[in-house]
Amino acid sequence: MLYAIMPRDNPDSLAARRAARPEHLKRLQALQSEGRLVLAGPLPAIDAADPGEAGFSGSLIVAEFDDLDAAQAWADADPYRAAGVYQSVEVKPFLKVLPA
């Protein structure tokens, strides 16, 4: 089943995000190579493709996991979480409707 992982960033966490990004991306690339990643990306803190020093307010990841517990465990092990980037992480089942 698909799950939406919706983390919220801590204020002023841009430096920590930049430092942990390579390890964070490695985990996402592993999901992609397994054919389980639907989409992933950050949420800019301002209305701009490149928010610069404004940074990000969070992220959105939609991926396939065996169950909610597996999705939560994957989210909890994210390097951004360990680095203090994420203030909170919400994981919910996701039903993809479109595109088919």
Biopython code that builds the backbone (N, CA, C, O; Angstrom):
import numpy as np
from Bio.PDB.StructureBuilder import StructureBuilder

atoms = [
    (1, "MET", "N", (0.842, -1.178, 0.000)),
    (1, "MET", "CA", (0.000, 0.000, 0.000)),
    (1, "MET", "C", (0.887, 1.240, 0.000)),
    (1, "MET", "O", (2.037, 1.206, 0.438)),
    (2, "LEU", "N", (0.322, 2.331, -0.502)),
    (2, "LEU", "CA", (1.045, 3.598, -0.489)),
    (2, "LEU", "C", (0.812, 4.343, 0.816)),
    (2, "LEU", "O", (-0.249, 4.252, 1.433)),
    (3, "TYR", "N", (1.853, 5.093, 1.218)),
    (3, "TYR", "CA", (1.775, 5.918, 2.423)),
    (3, "TYR", "C", (2.355, 7.284, 2.118)),
    (3, "TYR", "O", (3.350, 7.403, 1.404)),
    (4, "ALA", "N", (1.721, 8.323, 2.668)),
    (4, "ALA", "CA", (2.222, 9.690, 2.576)),
    (4, "ALA", "C", (2.979, 9.981, 3.859)),
    (4, "ALA", "O", (2.441, 9.849, 4.958)),
    (5, "ILE", "N", (4.229, 10.376, 3.704)),
    (5, "ILE", "CA", (5.075, 10.766, 4.826)),
    (5, "ILE", "C", (5.202, 12.276, 4.746)),
    (5, "ILE", "O", (5.709, 12.815, 3.762)),
    (6, "MET", "N", (4.730, 12.967, 5.807)),
    (6, "MET", "CA", (4.614, 14.419, 5.773)),
    (6, "MET", "C", (5.337, 15.039, 6.970)),
    (6, "MET", "O", (4.711, 15.341, 7.985)),
    (7, "PRO", "N", (6.646, 15.227, 6.852)),
    (7, "PRO", "CA", (7.395, 15.858, 7.942)),
    (7, "PRO", "C", (7.266, 17.376, 7.915)),
    (7, "PRO", "O", (7.090, 17.975, 6.854)),
    (8, "ARG", "N", (7.354, 17.992, 9.096)),
    (8, "ARG", "CA", (7.430, 19.448, 9.255)),
    (8, "ARG", "C", (8.817, 19.768, 9.774)),
    (8, "ARG", "O", (9.313, 19.122, 10.696)),
    (9, "ASP", "N", (9.433, 20.764, 9.176)),
    (9, "ASP", "CA", (10.783, 21.161, 9.588)),
    (9, "ASP", "C", (10.753, 22.015, 10.853)),
    (9, "ASP", "O", (9.805, 22.760, 11.099)),
    (10, "ASN", "N", (11.799, 21.889, 11.638)),
    (10, "ASN", "CA", (12.036, 22.819, 12.730)),
    (10, "ASN", "C", (12.415, 24.171, 12.148)),
    (10, "ASN", "O", (12.981, 24.230, 11.057)),
    (11, "PRO", "N", (12.117, 25.255, 12.851)),
    (11, "PRO", "CA", (12.592, 26.569, 12.391)),
    (11, "PRO", "C", (14.124, 26.578, 12.342)),
    (11, "PRO", "O", (14.782, 25.920, 13.148)),
    (12, "ASP", "N", (14.670, 27.315, 11.410)),
    (12, "ASP", "CA", (16.117, 27.483, 11.291)),
    (12, "ASP", "C", (16.875, 26.162, 11.156)),
    (12, "ASP", "O", (17.948, 26.002, 11.739)),
    (13, "SER", "N", (16.330, 25.227, 10.400)),
    (13, "SER", "CA", (16.975, 23.922, 10.239)),
    (13, "SER", "C", (17.650, 23.752, 8.878)),
    (13, "SER", "O", (18.050, 22.642, 8.524)),
    (14, "LEU", "N", (17.781, 24.834, 8.113)),
    (14, "LEU", "CA", (18.327, 24.727, 6.765)),
    (14, "LEU", "C", (19.750, 24.174, 6.764)),
    (14, "LEU", "O", (20.065, 23.331, 5.924)),
    (15, "ALA", "N", (20.614, 24.613, 7.665)),
    (15, "ALA", "CA", (21.998, 24.118, 7.698)),
    (15, "ALA", "C", (22.028, 22.621, 8.000)),
    (15, "ALA", "O", (22.795, 21.878, 7.387)),
    (16, "ALA", "N", (21.205, 22.182, 8.933)),
    (16, "ALA", "CA", (21.140, 20.757, 9.262)),
    (16, "ALA", "C", (20.590, 19.961, 8.081)),
    (16, "ALA", "O", (21.047, 18.850, 7.815)),
    (17, "ARG", "N", (19.618, 20.520, 7.380)),
    (17, "ARG", "CA", (19.046, 19.867, 6.197)),
    (17, "ARG", "C", (20.121, 19.690, 5.130)),
    (17, "ARG", "O", (20.257, 18.614, 4.548)),
    (18, "ARG", "N", (20.874, 20.742, 4.881)),
    (18, "ARG", "CA", (21.931, 20.657, 3.865)),
    (18, "ARG", "C", (22.975, 19.604, 4.235)),
    (18, "ARG", "O", (23.432, 18.856, 3.371)),
    (19, "ALA", "N", (23.351, 19.541, 5.503)),
    (19, "ALA", "CA", (24.374, 18.593, 5.948)),
    (19, "ALA", "C", (23.899, 17.143, 5.837)),
    (19, "ALA", "O", (24.687, 16.262, 5.489)),
    (20, "ALA", "N", (22.637, 16.888, 6.124)),
    (20, "ALA", "CA", (22.113, 15.522, 6.124)),
    (20, "ALA", "C", (21.557, 15.093, 4.765)),
    (20, "ALA", "O", (21.178, 13.934, 4.596)),
    (21, "ARG", "N", (21.504, 15.997, 3.811)),
    (21, "ARG", "CA", (20.856, 15.717, 2.520)),
    (21, "ARG", "C", (21.435, 14.517, 1.770)),
    (21, "ARG", "O", (20.657, 13.715, 1.255)),
    (22, "PRO", "N", (22.764, 14.348, 1.678)),
    (22, "PRO", "CA", (23.271, 13.185, 0.928)),
    (22, "PRO", "C", (22.754, 11.839, 1.463)),
    (22, "PRO", "O", (22.377, 10.969, 0.678)),
    (23, "GLU", "N", (22.734, 11.667, 2.778)),
    (23, "GLU", "CA", (22.233, 10.415, 3.358)),
    (23, "GLU", "C", (20.723, 10.283, 3.174)),
    (23, "GLU", "O", (20.219, 9.185, 2.936)),
    (24, "HIS", "N", (20.010, 11.380, 3.282)),
    (24, "HIS", "CA", (18.562, 11.387, 3.061)),
    (24, "HIS", "C", (18.257, 10.944, 1.625)),
    (24, "HIS", "O", (17.375, 10.114, 1.402)),
    (25, "LEU", "N", (18.984, 11.496, 0.662)),
    (25, "LEU", "CA", (18.757, 11.145, -0.742)),
    (25, "LEU", "C", (19.101, 9.693, -1.038)),
    (25, "LEU", "O", (18.442, 9.061, -1.863)),
    (26, "LYS", "N", (20.127, 9.151, -0.377)),
    (26, "LYS", "CA", (20.484, 7.742, -0.578)),
    (26, "LYS", "C", (19.316, 6.822, -0.232)),
    (26, "LYS", "O", (19.060, 5.843, -0.934)),
    (27, "ARG", "N", (18.620, 7.137, 0.840)),
    (27, "ARG", "CA", (17.478, 6.313, 1.233)),
    (27, "ARG", "C", (16.338, 6.425, 0.226)),
    (27, "ARG", "O", (15.680, 5.433, -0.090)),
    (28, "LEU", "N", (16.109, 7.638, -0.277)),
    (28, "LEU", "CA", (15.060, 7.824, -1.284)),
    (28, "LEU", "C", (15.432, 7.115, -2.582)),
    (28, "LEU", "O", (14.573, 6.514, -3.228)),
    (29, "GLN", "N", (16.705, 7.180, -2.968)),
    (29, "GLN", "CA", (17.147, 6.500, -4.187)),
    (29, "GLN", "C", (17.012, 4.990, -4.056)),
    (29, "GLN", "O", (16.743, 4.304, -5.042)),
    (30, "ALA", "N", (17.195, 4.465, -2.850)),
    (30, "ALA", "CA", (16.984, 3.033, -2.635)),
    (30, "ALA", "C", (15.521, 2.668, -2.854)),
    (30, "ALA", "O", (15.223, 1.662, -3.497)),
    (31, "LEU", "N", (14.609, 3.476, -2.325)),
    (31, "LEU", "CA", (13.180, 3.238, -2.575)),
    (31, "LEU", "C", (12.871, 3.293, -4.066)),
    (31, "LEU", "O", (12.108, 2.477, -4.583)),
    (32, "GLN", "N", (13.471, 4.263, -4.751)),
    (32, "GLN", "CA", (13.236, 4.409, -6.187)),
    (32, "GLN", "C", (13.751, 3.184, -6.946)),
    (32, "GLN", "O", (13.070, 2.672, -7.834)),
    (33, "SER", "N", (14.935, 2.721, -6.604)),
    (33, "SER", "CA", (15.497, 1.571, -7.315)),
    (33, "SER", "C", (14.683, 0.303, -7.060)),
    (33, "SER", "O", (14.699, -0.620, -7.874)),
    (34, "GLU", "N", (13.978, 0.256, -5.938)),
    (34, "GLU", "CA", (13.102, -0.874, -5.627)),
    (34, "GLU", "C", (11.723, -0.719, -6.266)),
    (34, "GLU", "O", (10.879, -1.607, -6.139)),
    (35, "GLY", "N", (11.485, 0.408, -6.955)),
    (35, "GLY", "CA", (10.198, 0.651, -7.602)),
    (35, "GLY", "C", (9.094, 1.023, -6.631)),
    (35, "GLY", "O", (7.916, 0.865, -6.951)),
    (36, "ARG", "N", (9.454, 1.522, -5.432)),
    (36, "ARG", "CA", (8.467, 1.815, -4.392)),
    (36, "ARG", "C", (8.193, 3.301, -4.209)),
    (36, "ARG", "O", (7.249, 3.662, -3.507)),
    (37, "LEU", "N", (8.985, 4.167, -4.814)),
    (37, "LEU", "CA", (8.835, 5.609, -4.630)),
    (37, "LEU", "C", (7.918, 6.195, -5.694)),
    (37, "LEU", "O", (8.148, 6.010, -6.889)),
    (38, "VAL", "N", (6.874, 6.907, -5.259)),
    (38, "VAL", "CA", (5.963, 7.589, -6.181)),
    (38, "VAL", "C", (6.443, 9.014, -6.398)),
    (38, "VAL", "O", (6.539, 9.473, -7.536)),
    (39, "LEU", "N", (6.747, 9.720, -5.303)),
    (39, "LEU", "CA", (7.272, 11.084, -5.401)),
    (39, "LEU", "C", (7.902, 11.473, -4.080)),
    (39, "LEU", "O", (7.594, 10.911, -3.028)),
    (40, "ALA", "N", (8.787, 12.445, -4.161)),
    (40, "ALA", "CA", (9.434, 12.969, -2.954)),
    (40, "ALA", "C", (9.965, 14.356, -3.249)),
    (40, "ALA", "O", (10.455, 14.630, -4.344)),
    (41, "GLY", "N", (9.863, 15.229, -2.256)),
    (41, "GLY", "CA", (10.431, 16.556, -2.429)),
    (41, "GLY", "C", (10.147, 17.442, -1.234)),
    (41, "GLY", "O", (9.279, 17.154, -0.411)),
    (42, "PRO", "N", (10.910, 18.540, -1.158)),
    (42, "PRO", "CA", (10.733, 19.479, -0.061)),
    (42, "PRO", "C", (9.613, 20.481, -0.354)),
    (42, "PRO", "O", (9.208, 20.679, -1.500)),
    (43, "LEU", "N", (9.130, 21.102, 0.719)),
    (43, "LEU", "CA", (8.111, 22.150, 0.607)),
    (43, "LEU", "C", (8.797, 23.488, 0.887)),
    (43, "LEU", "O", (9.141, 23.771, 2.034)),
    (44, "PRO", "N", (9.000, 24.315, -0.145)),
    (44, "PRO", "CA", (9.651, 25.611, 0.080)),
    (44, "PRO", "C", (8.877, 26.455, 1.093)),
    (44, "PRO", "O", (7.646, 26.455, 1.113)),
    (45, "ALA", "N", (9.618, 27.165, 1.923)),
    (45, "ALA", "CA", (8.996, 28.006, 2.952)),
    (45, "ALA", "C", (8.358, 29.257, 2.360)),
    (45, "ALA", "O", (7.539, 29.910, 3.007)),
    (46, "ILE", "N", (8.738, 29.585, 1.131)),
    (46, "ILE", "CA", (8.149, 30.724, 0.425)),
    (46, "ILE", "C", (7.725, 30.271, -0.967)),
    (46, "ILE", "O", (8.101, 29.187, -1.410)),
    (47, "ASP", "N", (6.956, 31.086, -1.645)),
    (47, "ASP", "CA", (6.449, 30.745, -2.970)),
    (47, "ASP", "C", (7.522, 30.998, -4.019)),
    (47, "ASP", "O", (7.483, 31.988, -4.751)),
    (48, "ALA", "N", (8.496, 30.064, -4.074)),
    (48, "ALA", "CA", (9.601, 30.197, -5.025)),
    (48, "ALA", "C", (10.198, 28.820, -5.280)),
    (48, "ALA", "O", (10.294, 27.996, -4.370)),
    (49, "ALA", "N", (10.599, 28.579, -6.527)),
    (49, "ALA", "CA", (11.243, 27.316, -6.860)),
    (49, "ALA", "C", (12.559, 27.153, -6.116)),
    (49, "ALA", "O", (12.932, 26.039, -5.748)),
    (50, "ASP", "N", (13.261, 28.249, -5.893)),
    (50, "ASP", "CA", (14.489, 28.240, -5.094)),
    (50, "ASP", "C", (14.287, 29.187, -3.922)),
    (50, "ASP", "O", (14.426, 30.400, -4.082)),
    (51, "PRO", "N", (13.960, 28.657, -2.742)),
    (51, "PRO", "CA", (13.656, 29.532, -1.615)),
    (51, "PRO", "C", (14.890, 30.152, -0.960)),
    (51, "PRO", "O", (14.761, 30.967, -0.046)),
    (52, "GLY", "N", (16.076, 29.775, -1.416)),
    (52, "GLY", "CA", (17.294, 30.344, -0.854)),
    (52, "GLY", "C", (17.355, 30.152, 0.642)),
    (52, "GLY", "O", (17.056, 29.070, 1.146)),
    (53, "GLU", "N", (17.738, 31.188, 1.351)),
    (53, "GLU", "CA", (17.911, 31.096, 2.803)),
    (53, "GLU", "C", (16.592, 30.993, 3.567)),
    (53, "GLU", "O", (16.600, 30.730, 4.769)),
    (54, "ALA", "N", (15.449, 31.199, 2.884)),
    (54, "ALA", "CA", (14.154, 30.996, 3.543)),
    (54, "ALA", "C", (13.969, 29.527, 3.894)),
    (54, "ALA", "O", (13.262, 29.187, 4.843)),
    (55, "GLY", "N", (14.613, 28.663, 3.119)),
    (55, "GLY", "CA", (14.583, 27.235, 3.408)),
    (55, "GLY", "C", (13.270, 26.559, 3.105)),
    (55, "GLY", "O", (12.556, 26.924, 2.171)),
    (56, "PHE", "N", (12.970, 25.569, 3.912)),
    (56, "PHE", "CA", (11.830, 24.698, 3.653)),
    (56, "PHE", "C", (10.981, 24.543, 4.912)),
    (56, "PHE", "O", (11.475, 24.662, 6.033)),
    (57, "SER", "N", (9.700, 24.277, 4.702)),
    (57, "SER", "CA", (8.793, 24.085, 5.835)),
    (57, "SER", "C", (8.556, 22.611, 6.129)),
    (57, "SER", "O", (7.986, 22.267, 7.165)),
    (58, "GLY", "N", (8.986, 21.746, 5.232)),
    (58, "GLY", "CA", (8.794, 20.315, 5.419)),
    (58, "GLY", "C", (9.055, 19.569, 4.129)),
    (58, "GLY", "O", (9.736, 20.068, 3.232)),
    (59, "SER", "N", (8.512, 18.380, 4.047)),
    (59, "SER", "CA", (8.694, 17.526, 2.879)),
    (59, "SER", "C", (7.436, 16.707, 2.650)),
    (59, "SER", "O", (6.546, 16.651, 3.498)),
    (60, "LEU", "N", (7.382, 16.076, 1.489)),
    (60, "LEU", "CA", (6.320, 15.125, 1.178)),
    (60, "LEU", "C", (6.957, 13.951, 0.457)),
    (60, "LEU", "O", (7.658, 14.123, -0.541)),
    (61, "ILE", "N", (6.707, 12.764, 0.970)),
    (61, "ILE", "CA", (7.181, 11.527, 0.348)),
    (61, "ILE", "C", (5.973, 10.610, 0.227)),
    (61, "ILE", "O", (5.244, 10.412, 1.199)),
    (62, "VAL", "N", (5.760, 10.055, -0.947)),
    (62, "VAL", "CA", (4.729, 9.042, -1.144)),
    (62, "VAL", "C", (5.438, 7.810, -1.670)),
    (62, "VAL", "O", (6.086, 7.845, -2.716)),
    (63, "ALA", "N", (5.304, 6.716, -0.923)),
    (63, "ALA", "CA", (6.009, 5.491, -1.285)),
    (63, "ALA", "C", (5.228, 4.273, -0.820)),
    (63, "ALA", "O", (4.313, 4.377, -0.003)),
    (64, "GLU", "N", (5.601, 3.128, -1.351)),
    (64, "GLU", "CA", (4.944, 1.872, -1.018)),
    (64, "GLU", "C", (5.677, 1.181, 0.137)),
    (64, "GLU", "O", (6.901, 1.052, 0.131)),
    (65, "PHE", "N", (4.898, 0.745, 1.117)),
    (65, "PHE", "CA", (5.421, -0.022, 2.243)),
    (65, "PHE", "C", (4.458, -1.167, 2.522)),
    (65, "PHE", "O", (3.312, -1.141, 2.073)),
    (66, "ASP", "N", (4.920, -2.173, 3.264)),
    (66, "ASP", "CA", (4.064, -3.320, 3.583)),
    (66, "ASP", "C", (2.868, -2.927, 4.447)),
    (66, "ASP", "O", (1.767, -3.452, 4.283)),
    (67, "ASP", "N", (3.107, -1.984, 5.380)),
    (67, "ASP", "CA", (2.030, -1.557, 6.260)),
    (67, "ASP", "C", (2.418, -0.237, 6.922)),
    (67, "ASP", "O", (3.518, 0.278, 6.722)),
    (68, "LEU", "N", (1.496, 0.294, 7.709)),
    (68, "LEU", "CA", (1.714, 1.583, 8.361)),
    (68, "LEU", "C", (2.921, 1.540, 9.301)),
    (68, "LEU", "O", (3.687, 2.501, 9.363)),
    (69, "ASP", "N", (3.093, 0.457, 10.018)),
    (69, "ASP", "CA", (4.234, 0.346, 10.926)),
    (69, "ASP", "C", (5.559, 0.410, 10.168)),
    (69, "ASP", "O", (6.504, 1.053, 10.625)),
    (70, "ALA", "N", (5.632, -0.246, 9.022)),
    (70, "ALA", "CA", (6.858, -0.219, 8.214)),
    (70, "ALA", "C", (7.119, 1.183, 7.681)),
    (70, "ALA", "O", (8.265, 1.631, 7.660)),
    (71, "ALA", "N", (6.077, 1.877, 7.253)),
    (71, "ALA", "CA", (6.231, 3.245, 6.757)),
    (71, "ALA", "C", (6.693, 4.170, 7.879)),
    (71, "ALA", "O", (7.563, 5.016, 7.674)),
    (72, "GLN", "N", (6.108, 4.007, 9.064)),
    (72, "GLN", "CA", (6.499, 4.838, 10.201)),
    (72, "GLN", "C", (7.946, 4.557, 10.613)),
    (72, "GLN", "O", (8.696, 5.484, 10.918)),
    (73, "ALA", "N", (8.329, 3.307, 10.621)),
    (73, "ALA", "CA", (9.704, 2.952, 10.987)),
    (73, "ALA", "C", (10.692, 3.538, 9.984)),
    (73, "ALA", "O", (11.755, 4.025, 10.370)),
    (74, "TRP", "N", (10.348, 3.495, 8.698)),
    (74, "TRP", "CA", (11.222, 4.074, 7.678)),
    (74, "TRP", "C", (11.345, 5.580, 7.905)),
    (74, "TRP", "O", (12.445, 6.129, 7.846)),
    (75, "ALA", "N", (10.226, 6.243, 8.162)),
    (75, "ALA", "CA", (10.237, 7.690, 8.387)),
    (75, "ALA", "C", (11.034, 8.046, 9.640)),
    (75, "ALA", "O", (11.775, 9.029, 9.648)),
    (76, "ASP", "N", (10.885, 7.256, 10.686)),
    (76, "ASP", "CA", (11.589, 7.535, 11.939)),
    (76, "ASP", "C", (13.104, 7.391, 11.801)),
    (76, "ASP", "O", (13.854, 8.004, 12.561)),
    (77, "ALA", "N", (13.558, 6.589, 10.840)),
    (77, "ALA", "CA", (14.985, 6.362, 10.638)),
    (77, "ALA", "C", (15.614, 7.345, 9.652)),
    (77, "ALA", "O", (16.785, 7.198, 9.301)),
    (78, "ASP", "N", (14.861, 8.338, 9.205)),
    (78, "ASP", "CA", (15.383, 9.302, 8.231)),
    (78, "ASP", "C", (16.525, 10.121, 8.835)),
    (78, "ASP", "O", (16.422, 10.577, 9.973)),
    (79, "PRO", "N", (17.604, 10.309, 8.088)),
    (79, "PRO", "CA", (18.714, 11.133, 8.575)),
    (79, "PRO", "C", (18.296, 12.559, 8.938)),
    (79, "PRO", "O", (18.905, 13.164, 9.821)),
    (80, "TYR", "N", (17.284, 13.103, 8.287)),
    (80, "TYR", "CA", (16.803, 14.429, 8.652)),
    (80, "TYR", "C", (16.242, 14.420, 10.073)),
    (80, "TYR", "O", (16.391, 15.398, 10.807)),
    (81, "ARG", "N", (15.616, 13.349, 10.452)),
    (81, "ARG", "CA", (15.073, 13.235, 11.807)),
    (81, "ARG", "C", (16.221, 13.216, 12.823)),
    (81, "ARG", "O", (16.182, 13.924, 13.830)),
    (82, "ALA", "N", (17.233, 12.404, 12.548)),
    (82, "ALA", "CA", (18.379, 12.300, 13.452)),
    (82, "ALA", "C", (19.144, 13.621, 13.551)),
    (82, "ALA", "O", (19.708, 13.940, 14.598)),
    (83, "ALA", "N", (19.159, 14.389, 12.453)),
    (83, "ALA", "CA", (19.895, 15.653, 12.413)),
    (83, "ALA", "C", (19.104, 16.817, 13.013)),
    (83, "ALA", "O", (19.623, 17.930, 13.110)),
    (84, "GLY", "N", (17.865, 16.573, 13.411)),
    (84, "GLY", "CA", (17.062, 17.632, 14.002)),
    (84, "GLY", "C", (16.368, 18.528, 12.997)),
    (84, "GLY", "O", (15.877, 19.598, 13.357)),
    (85, "VAL", "N", (16.318, 18.110, 11.742)),
    (85, "VAL", "CA", (15.620, 18.899, 10.721)),
    (85, "VAL", "C", (14.119, 18.855, 10.968)),
    (85, "VAL", "O", (13.442, 19.882, 10.922)),
    (86, "TYR", "N", (13.605, 17.658, 11.231)),
    (86, "TYR", "CA", (12.162, 17.484, 11.358)),
    (86, "TYR", "C", (11.686, 17.737, 12.788)),
    (86, "TYR", "O", (12.237, 17.205, 13.751)),
    (87, "GLN", "N", (10.658, 18.556, 12.893)),
    (87, "GLN", "CA", (9.983, 18.830, 14.159)),
    (87, "GLN", "C", (8.990, 17.716, 14.472)),
    (87, "GLN", "O", (8.828, 17.310, 15.623)),
    (88, "SER", "N", (8.332, 17.232, 13.421)),
    (88, "SER", "CA", (7.350, 16.158, 13.555)),
    (88, "SER", "C", (7.233, 15.445, 12.216)),
    (88, "SER", "O", (7.591, 15.989, 11.171)),
    (89, "VAL", "N", (6.726, 14.219, 12.266)),
    (89, "VAL", "CA", (6.519, 13.438, 11.044)),
    (89, "VAL", "C", (5.174, 12.734, 11.154)),
    (89, "VAL", "O", (4.935, 11.965, 12.084)),
    (90, "GLU", "N", (4.305, 13.006, 10.197)),
    (90, "GLU", "CA", (3.005, 12.349, 10.136)),
    (90, "GLU", "C", (3.031, 11.351, 8.985)),
    (90, "GLU", "O", (3.487, 11.676, 7.889)),
    (91, "VAL", "N", (2.548, 10.146, 9.229)),
    (91, "VAL", "CA", (2.502, 9.097, 8.205)),
    (91, "VAL", "C", (1.064, 8.621, 8.110)),
    (91, "VAL", "O", (0.442, 8.262, 9.110)),
    (92, "LYS", "N", (0.545, 8.625, 6.884)),
    (92, "LYS", "CA", (-0.849, 8.221, 6.676)),
    (92, "LYS", "C", (-0.958, 7.352, 5.430)),
    (92, "LYS", "O", (-0.193, 7.529, 4.482)),
    (93, "PRO", "N", (-1.914, 6.406, 5.424)),
    (93, "PRO", "CA", (-2.190, 5.659, 4.198)),
    (93, "PRO", "C", (-2.599, 6.631, 3.087)),
    (93, "PRO", "O", (-3.218, 7.662, 3.347)),
    (94, "PHE", "N", (-2.244, 6.286, 1.853)),
    (94, "PHE", "CA", (-2.511, 7.157, 0.713)),
    (94, "PHE", "C", (-3.100, 6.319, -0.414)),
    (94, "PHE", "O", (-2.554, 5.273, -0.765)),
    (95, "LEU", "N", (-4.212, 6.776, -0.980)),
    (95, "LEU", "CA", (-4.831, 6.114, -2.125)),
    (95, "LEU", "C", (-4.626, 6.978, -3.355)),
    (95, "LEU", "O", (-5.187, 8.070, -3.452)),
    (96, "LYS", "N", (-3.833, 6.499, -4.285)),
    (96, "LYS", "CA", (-3.581, 7.224, -5.524)),
    (96, "LYS", "C", (-4.769, 7.027, -6.467)),
    (96, "LYS", "O", (-5.171, 5.900, -6.757)),
    (97, "VAL", "N", (-5.316, 8.144, -6.936)),
    (97, "VAL", "CA", (-6.441, 8.107, -7.864)),
    (97, "VAL", "C", (-5.962, 8.482, -9.271)),
    (97, "VAL", "O", (-6.246, 7.779, -10.240)),
    (98, "LEU", "N", (-5.236, 9.593, -9.366)),
    (98, "LEU", "CA", (-4.750, 10.064, -10.662)),
    (98, "LEU", "C", (-3.287, 10.487, -10.541)),
    (98, "LEU", "O", (-2.877, 10.921, -9.465)),
    (99, "PRO", "N", (-2.513, 10.383, -11.561)),
    (99, "PRO", "CA", (-2.860, 9.714, -12.816)),
    (99, "PRO", "C", (-2.973, 8.207, -12.614)),
    (99, "PRO", "O", (-2.333, 7.624, -11.739)),
    (100, "ALA", "N", (-3.795, 7.607, -13.438)),
    (100, "ALA", "CA", (-4.054, 6.150, -13.328)),
    (100, "ALA", "C", (-2.858, 5.361, -13.797)),
    (100, "ALA", "O", (-2.885, 4.130, -13.781)),
]
sb = StructureBuilder()
sb.init_structure("model")
sb.init_model(0)
sb.init_chain("A")
sb.init_seg("    ")
for serial, (resi, resn, name, xyz) in enumerate(atoms, 1):
    if name == "N":
        sb.init_residue(resn, " ", resi, " ")
    sb.init_atom(name, np.array(xyz, "f"), 0.0, 1.0, " ", f" {name:<3s}", serial, name[0])
structure = sb.get_structure()
